[in-house]
């Protein structure tokens, strides 16, 4: 019941916005032409560089911003293993809704002439059920807490108040060494040192 109320309130706020402009688009792999689901899409003000909006593309690679003010923006698309894509838009010259169409993201491997790997395990392992991230790859967060590590993982967003969203939703469960905790997620993750974490698993299709 609470979930339904939340979505009703959210939609009411969106439709009451005085700005009717929207921006939408579709993300895909430039080589395989497969859709890139759950990529992070940010809209930044081109003048002052502040973050205006942020969304997570759906499983088909589609994203949409609504209630956009008349201004100049930079749309930045980020996805692990791909080069960041930047698209500039200007609503001061175009008052209509914008469809950016299909946006191709290039794998980072295209930027390498030669790649030699000797006995190294991948930092990210993906299966149908989950994604596994090796925490040691996030050196920038080593002196912080678990929250600082999660900020570097695609599909996870943490706002200024410490609220966590996974693929745009607050409906998730955190397990530590396979066991649930009675402590709320924000407090729990703030108490765990980053350098004690071996790996992080994002289970999107949990088995029975």
Beta strands, then each sheet from edge to edge (+ up, - down):
strand 1: 21-29
strand 2: 40-45
strand 3: 51-56
strand 4: 62-68
strand 5: 72-78
strand 6: 85-90
strand 7: 98-105
strand 8: 124-126
strand 9: 130-134
strand 10: 156-158
strand 11: 164-166
strand 12: 175-176
strand 13: 179-180
strand 14: 199-203
sheet 1: 4+ 1- 7-
sheet 2: 3+ 2- 5+ 6-
sheet 3: 8+ 9- 14+
sheet 4: 10+ 11-
sheet 5: 12+ 13-
end
